[in-house]
Amino acid sequence: MKCPGCEGEAFVYATRDVSLNTGNPDDVVHDVKGDHCIRCGAVIMNAGTAEQYPEKAEALENAGVPIK
């Protein structure tokens, strides 16, 4: 498996907080489960997590956080 962000091949399966691309380091989606790229931090999620991630990101956006 190759990372979609950097084409790295080293991953660790974990639950981590993932920063959003908003310019504010405090804007994160907490408890994202998946294969996290060791090189760039991109995450490949399973189906269950992939369904939850947009909901968490949308909650931040509804709170006024501009998500790019």
ROZARO-959453 format. One record per atom (N, C-alpha, C, O, CB): atom name; residue number from 0; residue in three letters; x, y, z. Coordinates in Angstrom, 2 decimals. Glycine has a CB too. Example, Ala and Ser with C-alpha at 12.3 -4.5 7.8 and 13.67 -1.06 7.14 Angstrom:
<recs>
atom; seq; type; east; north; up
N; 0; ALA; 13.19; -5.69; 7.80
CA; 0; ALA; 12.30; -4.50; 7.80
C; 0; ALA; 13.20; -3.30; 7.80
O; 0; ALA; 14.24; -3.32; 8.46
CB; 0; ALA; 11.31; -4.47; 9.05
N; 1; SER; 12.85; -2.25; 7.08
CA; 1; SER; 13.67; -1.06; 7.14
C; 1; SER; 12.90; 0.03; 7.87
O; 1; SER; 13.41; 1.14; 8.04
CB; 1; SER; 14.08; -0.60; 5.72
</recs>
This chain:
<recs>
atom; seq; type; east; north; up
N; 0; MET; 0.86; -1.17; 0.00
CA; 0; MET; 0.00; 0.00; 0.00
C; 0; MET; 0.90; 1.23; 0.00
O; 0; MET; 1.89; 1.28; 0.72
CB; 0; MET; -0.97; 0.00; 1.23
N; 1; LYS; 0.55; 2.21; -0.81
CA; 1; LYS; 1.29; 3.47; -0.87
C; 1; LYS; 0.43; 4.60; -0.35
O; 1; LYS; -0.79; 4.61; -0.53
CB; 1; LYS; 1.77; 3.76; -2.31
N; 2; CYS; 1.07; 5.54; 0.30
CA; 2; CYS; 0.39; 6.71; 0.84
C; 2; CYS; -0.10; 7.59; -0.31
O; 2; CYS; 0.65; 7.86; -1.24
CB; 2; CYS; 1.33; 7.50; 1.78
N; 3; PRO; -1.36; 8.04; -0.24
CA; 3; PRO; -1.86; 8.93; -1.28
C; 3; PRO; -1.25; 10.33; -1.21
O; 3; PRO; -1.32; 11.09; -2.17
CB; 3; PRO; -3.37; 9.03; -1.19
N; 4; GLY; -0.65; 10.67; -0.07
CA; 4; GLY; -0.07; 12.00; 0.09
C; 4; GLY; 1.38; 12.11; -0.36
O; 4; GLY; 1.78; 13.10; -0.98
CB; 4; GLY; -0.16; 12.41; 1.51
N; 5; CYS; 2.19; 11.06; -0.04
CA; 5; CYS; 3.62; 11.15; -0.31
C; 5; CYS; 4.19; 9.91; -0.98
O; 5; CYS; 5.38; 9.86; -1.28
CB; 5; CYS; 4.36; 11.42; 0.96
N; 6; GLU; 3.36; 8.91; -1.21
CA; 6; GLU; 3.75; 7.63; -1.79
C; 6; GLU; 4.68; 6.83; -0.90
O; 6; GLU; 5.33; 5.89; -1.35
CB; 6; GLU; 4.40; 7.86; -3.12
N; 7; GLY; 4.76; 7.20; 0.38
CA; 7; GLY; 5.51; 6.41; 1.34
C; 7; GLY; 4.83; 5.06; 1.54
O; 7; GLY; 3.67; 4.89; 1.19
CB; 7; GLY; 5.66; 7.15; 2.69
N; 8; GLU; 5.57; 4.12; 2.10
CA; 8; GLU; 5.03; 2.78; 2.27
C; 8; GLU; 5.03; 2.30; 3.72
O; 8; GLU; 4.74; 1.14; 3.98
CB; 8; GLU; 5.80; 1.81; 1.44
N; 9; ALA; 5.36; 3.19; 4.66
CA; 9; ALA; 5.41; 2.79; 6.07
C; 9; ALA; 4.23; 3.40; 6.81
O; 9; ALA; 4.06; 4.62; 6.85
CB; 9; ALA; 6.75; 3.24; 6.72
N; 10; PHE; 3.41; 2.53; 7.39
CA; 10; PHE; 2.21; 2.96; 8.10
C; 10; PHE; 2.19; 2.35; 9.49
O; 10; PHE; 2.82; 1.33; 9.75
CB; 10; PHE; 0.95; 2.57; 7.32
N; 11; VAL; 1.45; 2.99; 10.38
CA; 11; VAL; 1.17; 2.42; 11.68
C; 11; VAL; -0.34; 2.53; 11.90
O; 11; VAL; -0.93; 3.60; 11.71
CB; 11; VAL; 1.98; 3.15; 12.83
N; 12; TYR; -0.97; 1.41; 12.30
CA; 12; TYR; -2.40; 1.46; 12.59
C; 12; TYR; -2.56; 2.01; 14.00
O; 12; TYR; -2.00; 1.47; 14.95
CB; 12; TYR; -3.08; 0.04; 12.46
N; 13; ALA; -3.31; 3.09; 14.12
CA; 13; ALA; -3.45; 3.75; 15.41
C; 13; ALA; -4.69; 4.62; 15.43
O; 13; ALA; -5.33; 4.85; 14.40
CB; 13; ALA; -2.20; 4.58; 15.73
N; 14; THR; -5.01; 5.10; 16.61
CA; 14; THR; -6.04; 6.11; 16.80
C; 14; THR; -5.32; 7.40; 17.16
O; 14; THR; -4.65; 7.47; 18.20
CB; 14; THR; -7.10; 5.70; 17.91
N; 15; ARG; -5.45; 8.41; 16.32
CA; 15; ARG; -4.73; 9.67; 16.52
C; 15; ARG; -5.64; 10.85; 16.22
O; 15; ARG; -6.68; 10.70; 15.57
CB; 15; ARG; -3.46; 9.73; 15.64
N; 16; ASP; -5.22; 12.00; 16.69
CA; 16; ASP; -5.88; 13.25; 16.32
C; 16; ASP; -5.29; 13.70; 14.98
O; 16; ASP; -4.09; 13.60; 14.77
CB; 16; ASP; -5.70; 14.35; 17.43
N; 17; VAL; -6.15; 14.18; 14.09
CA; 17; VAL; -5.72; 14.59; 12.76
C; 17; VAL; -5.99; 16.08; 12.59
O; 17; VAL; -7.12; 16.53; 12.77
CB; 17; VAL; -6.43; 13.76; 11.65
N; 18; SER; -4.95; 16.83; 12.24
CA; 18; SER; -5.08; 18.26; 12.01
C; 18; SER; -5.80; 18.51; 10.69
O; 18; SER; -5.59; 17.81; 9.71
CB; 18; SER; -3.71; 18.95; 12.01
N; 19; LEU; -6.65; 19.53; 10.69
CA; 19; LEU; -7.35; 19.93; 9.47
C; 19; LEU; -6.54; 21.02; 8.78
O; 19; LEU; -5.74; 21.70; 9.42
CB; 19; LEU; -8.79; 20.42; 9.77
N; 20; ASN; -6.74; 21.18; 7.51
CA; 20; ASN; -6.03; 22.18; 6.72
C; 20; ASN; -6.77; 23.52; 6.81
O; 20; ASN; -7.37; 23.97; 5.83
CB; 20; ASN; -5.89; 21.72; 5.25
N; 21; THR; -6.71; 24.15; 8.00
CA; 21; THR; -7.41; 25.41; 8.21
C; 21; THR; -6.46; 26.57; 8.49
O; 21; THR; -6.87; 27.73; 8.48
CB; 21; THR; -8.39; 25.28; 9.34
N; 22; GLY; -5.19; 26.26; 8.74
CA; 22; GLY; -4.25; 27.29; 9.13
C; 22; GLY; -4.16; 27.45; 10.63
O; 22; GLY; -3.27; 28.14; 11.12
CB; 22; GLY; -4.63; 28.59; 8.50
N; 23; ASN; -5.05; 26.82; 11.37
CA; 23; ASN; -5.03; 26.88; 12.83
C; 23; ASN; -4.69; 25.49; 13.36
O; 23; ASN; -5.45; 24.54; 13.16
CB; 23; ASN; -6.42; 27.37; 13.40
N; 24; PRO; -3.54; 25.35; 14.05
CA; 24; PRO; -3.14; 24.03; 14.54
C; 24; PRO; -4.08; 23.45; 15.59
O; 24; PRO; -4.00; 22.26; 15.90
CB; 24; PRO; -1.76; 24.10; 15.12
N; 25; ASP; -4.97; 24.26; 16.13
CA; 25; ASP; -5.93; 23.78; 17.13
C; 25; ASP; -7.14; 23.09; 16.51
O; 25; ASP; -7.93; 22.48; 17.22
CB; 25; ASP; -6.39; 24.93; 18.00
N; 26; ASP; -7.30; 23.19; 15.19
CA; 26; ASP; -8.45; 22.57; 14.51
C; 26; ASP; -8.10; 21.13; 14.16
O; 26; ASP; -7.42; 20.86; 13.18
CB; 26; ASP; -8.84; 23.38; 13.24
N; 27; VAL; -8.60; 20.21; 14.98
CA; 27; VAL; -8.29; 18.80; 14.78
C; 27; VAL; -9.56; 17.97; 14.87
O; 27; VAL; -10.53; 18.36; 15.52
CB; 27; VAL; -7.26; 18.32; 15.81
N; 28; VAL; -9.54; 16.83; 14.22
CA; 28; VAL; -10.57; 15.82; 14.39
C; 28; VAL; -9.95; 14.77; 15.31
O; 28; VAL; -8.92; 14.18; 14.98
CB; 28; VAL; -11.05; 15.20; 12.99
N; 29; HIS; -10.57; 14.56; 16.44
CA; 29; HIS; -10.01; 13.66; 17.45
C; 29; HIS; -10.36; 12.20; 17.16
O; 29; HIS; -11.38; 11.89; 16.56
CB; 29; HIS; -10.51; 14.05; 18.83
N; 30; ASP; -9.48; 11.34; 17.61
CA; 30; ASP; -9.72; 9.88; 17.61
C; 30; ASP; -9.99; 9.30; 16.23
O; 30; ASP; -10.98; 8.59; 16.03
CB; 30; ASP; -10.87; 9.56; 18.51
N; 31; VAL; -9.12; 9.60; 15.28
CA; 31; VAL; -9.26; 9.05; 13.93
C; 31; VAL; -8.49; 7.73; 13.86
O; 31; VAL; -7.27; 7.70; 14.01
CB; 31; VAL; -8.74; 10.07; 12.85
N; 32; LYS; -9.22; 6.64; 13.62
CA; 32; LYS; -8.61; 5.32; 13.52
C; 32; LYS; -8.25; 5.03; 12.08
O; 32; LYS; -9.03; 5.31; 11.16
CB; 32; LYS; -9.55; 4.22; 14.07
N; 33; GLY; -7.07; 4.47; 11.87
CA; 33; GLY; -6.69; 4.08; 10.53
C; 33; GLY; -5.20; 3.87; 10.42
O; 33; GLY; -4.48; 3.88; 11.42
CB; 33; GLY; -7.13; 5.11; 9.53
N; 34; ASP; -4.75; 3.67; 9.20
CA; 34; ASP; -3.33; 3.51; 8.91
C; 34; ASP; -2.74; 4.89; 8.68
O; 34; ASP; -3.05; 5.55; 7.69
CB; 34; ASP; -3.10; 2.58; 7.67
N; 35; HIS; -1.89; 5.33; 9.60
CA; 35; HIS; -1.28; 6.66; 9.55
C; 35; HIS; 0.11; 6.55; 8.92
O; 35; HIS; 0.93; 5.74; 9.35
CB; 35; HIS; -1.21; 7.29; 10.96
N; 36; CYS; 0.36; 7.37; 7.91
CA; 36; CYS; 1.65; 7.37; 7.23
C; 36; CYS; 2.71; 7.93; 8.17
O; 36; CYS; 2.54; 9.00; 8.75
CB; 36; CYS; 1.59; 8.20; 5.92
N; 37; ILE; 3.79; 7.20; 8.31
CA; 37; ILE; 4.87; 7.64; 9.18
C; 37; ILE; 5.59; 8.85; 8.59
O; 37; ILE; 6.10; 9.69; 9.33
CB; 37; ILE; 5.86; 6.51; 9.43
N; 38; ARG; 5.64; 8.94; 7.27
CA; 38; ARG; 6.38; 10.02; 6.61
C; 38; ARG; 5.63; 11.35; 6.65
O; 38; ARG; 6.20; 12.37; 7.04
CB; 38; ARG; 6.67; 9.64; 5.18
N; 39; CYS; 4.35; 11.37; 6.25
CA; 39; CYS; 3.65; 12.66; 6.11
C; 39; CYS; 2.43; 12.83; 7.02
O; 39; CYS; 1.89; 13.93; 7.12
CB; 39; CYS; 3.22; 12.83; 4.69
N; 40; GLY; 2.00; 11.75; 7.68
CA; 40; GLY; 0.86; 11.86; 8.59
C; 40; GLY; -0.50; 11.65; 7.97
O; 40; GLY; -1.51; 11.69; 8.67
CB; 40; GLY; 0.89; 13.18; 9.22
N; 41; ALA; -0.56; 11.43; 6.66
CA; 41; ALA; -1.85; 11.15; 6.02
C; 41; ALA; -2.43; 9.88; 6.62
O; 41; ALA; -1.70; 9.03; 7.14
CB; 41; ALA; -1.70; 11.00; 4.47
N; 42; VAL; -3.74; 9.76; 6.56
CA; 42; VAL; -4.38; 8.58; 7.15
C; 42; VAL; -5.29; 7.91; 6.13
O; 42; VAL; -6.04; 8.56; 5.41
CB; 42; VAL; -5.19; 8.97; 8.41
N; 43; ILE; -5.20; 6.59; 6.09
CA; 43; ILE; -6.10; 5.78; 5.29
C; 43; ILE; -7.05; 5.13; 6.28
O; 43; ILE; -6.64; 4.34; 7.14
CB; 43; ILE; -5.33; 4.70; 4.42
N; 44; MET; -8.34; 5.48; 6.16
CA; 44; MET; -9.34; 5.05; 7.14
C; 44; MET; -10.12; 3.85; 6.65
O; 44; MET; -10.25; 3.61; 5.44
CB; 44; MET; -10.30; 6.19; 7.45
N; 45; ASN; -10.64; 3.08; 7.61
CA; 45; ASN; -11.55; 2.01; 7.24
C; 45; ASN; -12.94; 2.62; 7.02
O; 45; ASN; -13.13; 3.81; 7.26
CB; 45; ASN; -11.60; 0.89; 8.35
N; 46; ALA; -13.88; 1.83; 6.58
CA; 46; ALA; -15.20; 2.35; 6.22
C; 46; ALA; -15.90; 3.03; 7.39
O; 46; ALA; -16.50; 4.09; 7.21
CB; 46; ALA; -16.07; 1.23; 5.69
N; 47; GLY; -15.84; 2.44; 8.57
CA; 47; GLY; -16.52; 3.02; 9.73
C; 47; GLY; -15.95; 4.38; 10.11
O; 47; GLY; -16.71; 5.31; 10.38
CB; 47; GLY; -16.41; 2.09; 10.90
N; 48; THR; -14.63; 4.49; 10.13
CA; 48; THR; -13.99; 5.76; 10.47
C; 48; THR; -14.23; 6.78; 9.37
O; 48; THR; -14.43; 7.96; 9.65
CB; 48; THR; -12.49; 5.56; 10.69
N; 49; ALA; -14.21; 6.33; 8.13
CA; 49; ALA; -14.43; 7.25; 7.01
C; 49; ALA; -15.81; 7.89; 7.08
O; 49; ALA; -15.99; 9.02; 6.61
CB; 49; ALA; -14.26; 6.51; 5.68
N; 50; GLU; -16.78; 7.20; 7.66
CA; 50; GLU; -18.12; 7.77; 7.82
C; 50; GLU; -18.15; 8.80; 8.94
O; 50; GLU; -18.88; 9.78; 8.86
CB; 50; GLU; -19.14; 6.66; 8.09
N; 51; GLN; -17.36; 8.59; 9.99
CA; 51; GLN; -17.37; 9.49; 11.14
C; 51; GLN; -16.57; 10.76; 10.89
O; 51; GLN; -16.92; 11.82; 11.42
CB; 51; GLN; -16.82; 8.77; 12.35
N; 52; TYR; -15.51; 10.68; 10.10
CA; 52; TYR; -14.62; 11.82; 9.89
C; 52; TYR; -15.35; 13.04; 9.34
O; 52; TYR; -15.20; 14.13; 9.88
CB; 52; TYR; -13.50; 11.43; 8.96
N; 53; PRO; -16.16; 12.89; 8.27
CA; 53; PRO; -16.87; 14.07; 7.75
C; 53; PRO; -17.83; 14.68; 8.78
O; 53; PRO; -18.02; 15.89; 8.81
CB; 53; PRO; -17.64; 13.70; 6.50
N; 54; GLU; -18.44; 13.83; 9.60
CA; 54; GLU; -19.35; 14.35; 10.63
C; 54; GLU; -18.59; 15.22; 11.63
O; 54; GLU; -19.07; 16.28; 12.02
CB; 54; GLU; -20.05; 13.19; 11.36
N; 55; LYS; -17.40; 14.76; 12.03
CA; 55; LYS; -16.60; 15.53; 12.99
C; 55; LYS; -16.09; 16.82; 12.35
O; 55; LYS; -16.09; 17.87; 12.99
CB; 55; LYS; -15.42; 14.69; 13.50
N; 56; ALA; -15.66; 16.74; 11.09
CA; 56; ALA; -15.19; 17.93; 10.39
C; 56; ALA; -16.33; 18.92; 10.18
O; 56; ALA; -16.14; 20.13; 10.31
CB; 56; ALA; -14.56; 17.55; 9.04
N; 57; GLU; -17.52; 18.41; 9.87
CA; 57; GLU; -18.68; 19.29; 9.68
C; 57; GLU; -19.06; 19.99; 10.97
O; 57; GLU; -19.46; 21.15; 10.95
CB; 57; GLU; -19.88; 18.48; 9.15
N; 58; ALA; -18.93; 19.30; 12.09
CA; 58; ALA; -19.22; 19.93; 13.39
C; 58; ALA; -18.29; 21.10; 13.63
O; 58; ALA; -18.71; 22.13; 14.15
CB; 58; ALA; -19.11; 18.90; 14.53
N; 59; LEU; -17.02; 20.95; 13.27
CA; 59; LEU; -16.08; 22.07; 13.41
C; 59; LEU; -16.47; 23.21; 12.47
O; 59; LEU; -16.43; 24.38; 12.86
CB; 59; LEU; -14.64; 21.61; 13.12
N; 60; GLU; -16.84; 22.87; 11.24
CA; 60; GLU; -17.23; 23.90; 10.27
C; 60; GLU; -18.48; 24.65; 10.75
O; 60; GLU; -18.56; 25.87; 10.60
CB; 60; GLU; -17.49; 23.26; 8.89
N; 61; ASN; -19.43; 23.92; 11.32
CA; 61; ASN; -20.64; 24.55; 11.85
C; 61; ASN; -20.33; 25.46; 13.04
O; 61; ASN; -21.09; 26.38; 13.35
CB; 61; ASN; -21.65; 23.49; 12.26
N; 62; ALA; -19.21; 25.19; 13.70
CA; 62; ALA; -18.78; 26.03; 14.82
C; 62; ALA; -18.00; 27.25; 14.34
O; 62; ALA; -17.51; 28.03; 15.15
CB; 62; ALA; -17.93; 25.21; 15.80
N; 63; GLY; -17.89; 27.41; 13.01
CA; 63; GLY; -17.24; 28.59; 12.47
C; 63; GLY; -15.81; 28.38; 12.03
O; 63; GLY; -15.13; 29.35; 11.68
CB; 63; GLY; -17.27; 29.65; 13.47
N; 64; VAL; -15.33; 27.14; 12.02
CA; 64; VAL; -13.97; 26.86; 11.59
C; 64; VAL; -13.97; 26.71; 10.07
O; 64; VAL; -14.64; 25.82; 9.55
CB; 64; VAL; -13.40; 25.57; 12.28
N; 65; PRO; -13.24; 27.57; 9.34
CA; 65; PRO; -13.21; 27.46; 7.88
C; 65; PRO; -12.33; 26.30; 7.45
O; 65; PRO; -11.12; 26.33; 7.68
CB; 65; PRO; -12.72; 28.77; 7.24
N; 66; ILE; -12.91; 25.29; 6.82
CA; 66; ILE; -12.15; 24.12; 6.39
C; 66; ILE; -11.92; 24.21; 4.90
O; 66; ILE; -12.85; 24.41; 4.12
CB; 66; ILE; -12.90; 22.80; 6.75
N; 67; LYS; -10.65; 24.07; 4.51
CA; 67; LYS; -10.26; 24.19; 3.10
C; 67; LYS; -10.35; 22.87; 2.40
O; 67; LYS; -10.06; 22.78; 1.20
CB; 67; LYS; -8.85; 24.74; 2.96
</recs>
